[in-house]
Amino acid sequence: MVVPEQVVEPSHVPVLRDRIVDLLAPSLAQPGSVYLDCTLGLGGHASAVLARCPNARLVGIDRDPAALAVAGRRLATFGNRVHLYQAVYHELAEVLAEDGTRSVQAICMDLGLSSLQIDDRERGFAYAVDAPLDMRMDSGQDLTAETLVNTAAPGELVRILREYGDEKFADRIVRRVVEARAKAPIRTSADLVALVDQAIPMAARTRSGHPAKRTFQALRIAVNAELTSLAAALPAALDALAPGGRLAVLAYHSGEDRLVKRAFAEASSDHVPPGLPAVPAALQARFALLTRGAERPTPSETAANPRAAAARLRAIEHKEDAA
C-alpha cells in the first residue's frame, strides 16, 4: 500500500477524544473486551482508547486504504491487540464475522472527513485549493465528484445541494454548472468554486464561511453515499453491541445527526401498544441514552481545533438486563 509522501504523518487532533474515551472505557474493563472503531481515520480515538483500556483489543475499519496505512503505523505499538480491515462502516457485521467476533463492548463512529483526506490536496475535498474534482474516500470506487458534476441531471444536482448541503442557492448554482459543462467539462475544484461564487449573491457570500463550503460538502456526501451508509450502519452497530456495550457517534452534518438522533430515540424507547397497563419485558427498551441531546466541543477545544466546531456527540448503552 503506497501513501503519498506529503501525508504520511499528518497532524491530527481527535475531536472530543477525552470525552469519548470516558464514555467508552467503562465497557472495556474486562479481559477480552473488543473495541470497534468504524471510522478509524488516523487512529487518534483508537490510540487513546487502547491506551486507557489495556484489556481491550481493536477491530478498526476504514474505507480509505491510505488512512489504514497511517493508522497501522501509529497503532503498531499495541501489537496484536490491533486488527485492521478496509471496509465501509455499514459492512461492520461482515468485518466482525471475518474477525471471528460475535459481539463487541464498545463502538465509535467519527463521521465526515479525516484529517488525512482534508490535508491531502490532490484528493479534491478542499474548496480552498485547486485540485482534481475527486472527493472519493475510497480511491477504488468509480464515481467521482467530477463525474457527478458533469453528468447528473440538473434536478438531481439541485436535490443533492439542498438535501446534503442545506444550500438555499442550489438552483442558481446548478444553472451555472449546467451552462458551464455544456461548453467544457468541469474538472477542478477551482472551476467549481468560480461557478459557485458567480451564482451566490454578493450579500450572501460571507455570511457563513466560504461560499462553496456547502456545495463541496453536499457533493462529498453524495459521492461517498455517506447518509445511505450511515442509515444501514446504525442498526448494525446496535445489533453488534453486547449487553453493557456502548456506542458513541460524532456527527458533523445536520443530516447525519438526525439519523443518529432517530436511531437512538427508537432504540431507547419502550414499544408498548396503547392502553397496556404494564410494559412486558420483550417490549422494553434494550438501550439507554448516555448523553442528554447532542454534546458539543468546549470553546477551548474549538479554538485549538477549528474542525471540531460542527461536531455533535451522542452515545447510547445496551442495557445489561436487556432481553
C-alpha positions as CSV (number, residue, x, y, z in Angstrom):
1,M,0.0,0.0,0.0
2,V,1.5,3.3,-1.1
3,V,0.8,6.5,0.8
4,P,1.7,9.9,-0.7
5,E,4.8,11.2,1.0
6,Q,3.3,14.5,2.0
7,V,0.5,12.8,4.0
8,V,2.4,10.0,5.7
9,E,2.5,11.7,9.1
10,P,-0.2,14.5,9.1
11,S,-1.2,16.4,12.2
12,H,-4.3,15.0,13.8
13,V,-6.4,16.3,16.7
14,P,-9.2,13.8,17.5
15,V,-12.5,15.6,18.2
16,L,-13.8,15.2,21.8
17,R,-11.2,12.5,22.4
18,D,-11.2,12.5,26.2
19,R,-15.0,12.6,26.4
20,I,-15.3,9.7,24.0
21,V,-12.8,7.6,26.0
22,D,-14.6,8.5,29.2
23,L,-17.9,7.2,27.7
24,L,-16.5,4.0,26.3
25,A,-13.9,2.9,28.8
26,P,-16.3,1.5,31.5
27,S,-17.5,-1.1,29.0
28,L,-13.9,-2.2,28.1
29,A,-12.6,-3.1,31.5
30,Q,-12.9,-6.9,31.3
31,P,-10.2,-9.1,29.6
32,G,-11.1,-10.0,26.1
33,S,-13.2,-6.8,25.5
34,V,-13.4,-5.6,21.9
35,Y,-13.5,-2.0,20.7
36,L,-14.8,-1.5,17.2
37,D,-13.7,1.7,15.5
38,C,-15.9,2.0,12.4
39,T,-14.2,5.1,11.0
40,L,-10.6,4.6,12.1
41,G,-9.1,7.5,10.2
42,L,-5.6,8.2,11.5
43,G,-6.3,6.2,14.7
44,G,-6.5,9.1,17.1
45,H,-9.5,7.9,19.1
46,A,-8.4,4.2,18.8
47,S,-5.0,5.0,20.2
48,A,-6.5,6.8,23.2
49,V,-9.0,4.0,23.9
50,L,-6.3,1.3,23.7
51,A,-4.0,3.3,26.0
52,R,-6.8,3.8,28.6
53,C,-8.1,0.2,28.3
54,P,-5.3,-2.3,28.4
55,N,-7.7,-5.3,28.4
56,A,-9.3,-4.3,25.1
57,R,-8.4,-5.1,21.6
58,L,-9.3,-3.1,18.5
59,V,-11.2,-4.0,15.4
60,G,-10.6,-1.0,13.2
61,I,-12.2,-0.4,9.8
62,D,-11.9,2.4,7.3
63,R,-12.8,2.6,3.6
64,D,-9.7,4.7,2.8
65,P,-6.6,2.5,2.3
66,A,-4.2,5.4,2.8
67,A,-5.8,6.1,6.2
68,L,-5.4,2.5,7.2
69,A,-1.7,2.6,6.3
70,V,-1.1,5.6,8.5
71,A,-3.2,4.3,11.4
72,G,-1.5,0.9,11.1
73,R,1.9,2.6,11.7
74,R,0.5,4.7,14.5
75,L,-1.1,1.7,16.3
76,A,1.8,-0.7,15.8
77,T,2.9,-0.1,19.4
78,F,-0.2,-2.0,20.5
79,G,0.9,-5.2,18.7
80,N,-1.6,-8.0,18.3
81,R,-4.3,-6.0,20.0
82,V,-4.9,-4.3,16.7
83,H,-6.9,-5.9,13.8
84,L,-7.5,-3.6,10.8
85,Y,-9.9,-4.0,7.8
86,Q,-10.7,-2.0,4.7
87,A,-14.5,-1.6,4.6
88,V,-17.3,0.9,4.8
89,Y,-18.9,1.1,8.2
90,H,-22.2,-0.3,7.1
91,E,-20.2,-3.5,6.4
92,L,-19.3,-3.9,10.1
93,A,-21.2,-7.2,10.6
94,E,-19.2,-8.8,7.7
95,V,-16.0,-7.4,9.2
96,L,-16.8,-8.8,12.7
97,A,-17.6,-12.2,11.1
98,E,-14.3,-12.2,9.3
99,D,-12.6,-11.3,12.5
100,G,-14.3,-14.1,14.4
101,T,-16.0,-11.7,16.8
102,R,-19.7,-12.2,17.6
103,S,-20.3,-9.0,19.7
104,V,-18.3,-6.0,20.9
105,Q,-18.2,-4.0,24.1
106,A,-17.7,-0.5,22.6
107,I,-18.1,1.2,19.2
108,C,-17.1,4.6,17.9
109,M,-18.2,6.3,14.7
110,D,-16.4,9.6,13.9
111,L,-18.3,10.6,10.7
112,G,-17.3,13.0,8.0
113,L,-13.7,13.6,6.7
114,S,-10.5,12.5,8.4
115,S,-7.6,14.9,8.7
116,L,-5.7,12.8,6.1
117,Q,-8.4,13.4,3.5
118,I,-8.7,17.1,4.2
119,D,-5.0,17.7,4.2
120,D,-4.2,15.8,1.0
121,R,-4.8,18.4,-1.6
122,E,-4.8,16.1,-4.5
123,R,-7.9,14.3,-3.4
124,G,-10.1,17.3,-4.1
125,F,-12.0,17.6,-0.8
126,A,-10.9,21.1,-0.1
127,Y,-12.5,24.1,-1.8
128,A,-9.6,26.4,-0.7
129,V,-7.1,24.8,-3.1
130,D,-7.1,23.9,-6.7
131,A,-7.2,20.1,-7.3
132,P,-9.0,17.5,-9.5
133,L,-12.6,17.1,-8.5
134,D,-12.3,13.7,-6.9
135,M,-13.7,13.5,-3.3
136,R,-13.6,9.7,-3.1
137,M,-12.9,8.3,0.3
138,D,-12.1,5.0,-1.4
139,S,-10.0,5.7,-4.5
140,G,-11.0,2.3,-5.9
141,Q,-14.6,3.3,-6.4
142,D,-15.8,4.6,-9.9
143,L,-17.9,7.6,-9.0
144,T,-16.0,10.9,-8.5
145,A,-17.3,14.4,-7.9
146,E,-16.2,15.3,-11.5
147,T,-18.4,12.6,-12.9
148,L,-21.3,13.7,-10.7
149,V,-21.0,17.4,-11.6
150,N,-20.7,16.8,-15.3
151,T,-23.3,14.0,-15.8
152,A,-26.0,14.2,-13.2
153,A,-29.4,15.6,-14.2
154,P,-30.0,19.2,-13.1
155,G,-32.8,18.2,-10.8
156,E,-30.6,15.6,-9.1
157,L,-27.8,18.1,-8.5
158,V,-30.3,20.6,-7.0
159,R,-31.6,17.8,-4.7
160,I,-28.1,16.9,-3.6
161,L,-27.1,20.5,-2.8
162,R,-30.3,21.2,-0.9
163,E,-30.5,17.8,1.0
164,Y,-26.8,17.3,1.8
165,G,-25.6,20.9,1.9
166,D,-28.6,22.9,3.0
167,E,-27.7,25.2,0.1
168,K,-30.5,27.7,-0.5
169,F,-29.0,28.9,-3.7
170,A,-28.9,25.4,-5.2
171,D,-31.0,26.4,-8.3
172,R,-28.7,29.3,-9.1
173,I,-25.5,27.2,-8.7
174,V,-26.8,24.3,-10.8
175,R,-27.8,26.7,-13.6
176,R,-24.2,27.9,-13.7
177,V,-22.9,24.4,-13.6
178,V,-25.2,23.2,-16.5
179,E,-24.3,26.2,-18.6
180,A,-20.5,25.7,-18.0
181,R,-20.4,21.9,-18.6
182,A,-22.3,22.4,-21.9
183,K,-19.2,24.2,-23.1
184,A,-16.4,22.2,-21.4
185,P,-16.2,19.6,-18.6
186,I,-15.8,21.0,-15.1
187,R,-12.6,19.2,-13.9
188,T,-11.1,21.1,-10.9
189,S,-12.1,22.5,-7.6
190,A,-11.2,26.0,-8.7
191,D,-13.5,25.6,-11.7
192,L,-16.4,24.7,-9.4
193,V,-15.6,27.3,-6.8
194,A,-15.7,30.0,-9.5
195,L,-19.1,28.9,-10.6
196,V,-20.5,28.8,-7.1
197,D,-19.0,32.3,-6.5
198,Q,-20.7,33.6,-9.6
199,A,-24.1,32.1,-8.6
200,I,-24.3,33.3,-5.0
201,P,-25.4,36.9,-4.5
202,M,-22.7,39.2,-3.2
203,A,-24.5,39.9,0.0
204,A,-24.7,36.2,0.9
205,R,-21.1,35.3,0.1
206,T,-19.5,36.0,3.5
207,R,-22.4,35.2,5.9
208,S,-21.5,31.6,6.8
209,G,-17.9,30.9,5.7
210,H,-16.7,30.1,2.3
211,P,-19.5,30.3,-0.3
212,A,-18.5,26.9,-1.8
213,K,-18.4,25.1,1.6
214,R,-22.0,23.7,1.4
215,T,-21.6,22.7,-2.3
216,F,-18.4,20.7,-1.6
217,Q,-19.9,19.1,1.5
218,A,-23.0,18.0,-0.5
219,L,-21.0,16.6,-3.3
220,R,-18.7,14.7,-1.0
221,I,-21.7,13.1,0.9
222,A,-23.3,12.1,-2.4
223,V,-20.1,10.7,-4.0
224,N,-19.5,8.5,-0.9
225,A,-23.1,7.7,-0.2
226,E,-22.5,8.7,3.4
227,L,-26.0,9.1,4.6
228,T,-27.1,5.8,3.0
229,S,-24.2,4.0,4.6
230,L,-24.9,5.6,8.0
231,A,-28.6,4.6,7.9
232,A,-27.5,1.0,7.4
233,A,-24.6,1.2,9.9
234,L,-26.5,2.4,12.9
235,P,-28.8,-0.6,13.4
236,A,-25.9,-2.9,12.6
237,A,-23.8,-1.3,15.3
238,L,-26.6,-1.5,17.8
239,D,-27.1,-5.2,17.0
240,A,-23.3,-5.8,17.4
241,L,-23.2,-4.4,21.0
242,A,-23.1,-7.0,23.8
243,P,-25.1,-6.2,27.0
244,G,-23.4,-3.4,28.7
245,G,-21.8,-2.3,25.5
246,R,-21.6,1.4,24.4
247,L,-21.8,3.2,21.1
248,A,-20.6,6.8,20.6
249,V,-21.2,8.7,17.4
250,L,-19.7,12.0,16.3
251,A,-21.7,13.8,13.6
252,Y,-20.8,17.0,11.8
253,H,-23.8,17.5,9.5
254,S,-27.4,18.0,10.4
255,G,-28.5,15.1,8.2
256,E,-26.1,12.8,10.0
257,D,-27.2,13.9,13.4
258,R,-30.9,13.5,12.5
259,L,-30.2,9.9,11.6
260,V,-28.3,9.2,14.8
261,K,-30.9,11.0,17.0
262,R,-33.8,9.0,15.5
263,A,-32.0,5.7,15.7
264,F,-31.1,6.3,19.4
265,A,-34.6,7.5,20.2
266,E,-36.1,4.4,18.7
267,A,-33.6,2.1,20.5
268,S,-34.1,3.7,23.9
269,S,-37.9,3.7,23.8
270,D,-40.4,1.1,25.1
271,H,-42.6,-0.3,22.3
272,V,-45.9,-0.6,24.1
273,P,-49.4,-0.7,22.4
274,P,-51.8,2.0,23.7
275,G,-53.8,1.0,26.8
276,L,-51.4,-1.7,28.0
277,P,-51.1,-1.2,31.8
278,A,-47.6,-2.6,32.1
279,V,-44.6,-3.0,29.8
280,P,-43.7,-6.6,29.1
281,A,-40.0,-7.4,29.2
282,A,-40.0,-8.2,25.5
283,L,-41.3,-4.7,24.7
284,Q,-39.0,-2.8,27.0
285,A,-36.2,-0.6,25.5
286,R,-33.0,-2.5,25.0
287,F,-30.8,0.6,25.2
288,A,-30.4,3.7,27.4
289,L,-29.1,7.1,26.4
290,L,-25.8,8.2,27.9
291,T,-25.9,11.8,26.6
292,R,-28.7,14.3,27.0
293,G,-29.2,15.6,23.5
294,A,-26.1,16.2,21.5
295,E,-22.9,17.2,23.3
296,R,-20.7,19.9,21.7
297,P,-17.0,20.6,22.0
298,T,-15.9,23.2,24.5
299,P,-14.9,26.7,23.3
300,S,-11.3,25.9,24.2
301,E,-11.3,22.7,22.1
302,T,-12.9,24.5,19.2
303,A,-10.3,27.3,19.5
304,A,-7.5,24.7,19.4
305,N,-9.1,22.6,16.7
306,P,-11.5,24.6,14.4
307,R,-12.6,21.4,12.6
308,A,-14.3,20.4,15.9
309,A,-16.8,23.3,15.7
310,A,-19.6,21.4,14.0
311,A,-19.3,18.2,16.0
312,R,-22.3,16.7,17.8
313,L,-21.7,13.7,20.1
314,R,-24.4,11.2,21.1
315,A,-23.9,8.0,23.0
316,I,-26.0,5.0,24.0
317,E,-25.7,1.9,26.1
318,H,-27.0,-1.6,25.6
319,K,-28.8,-2.4,28.9
320,E,-27.2,-5.2,31.0
321,D,-30.6,-6.8,31.7
322,A,-32.0,-6.3,28.1
323,A,-33.9,-9.3,26.8
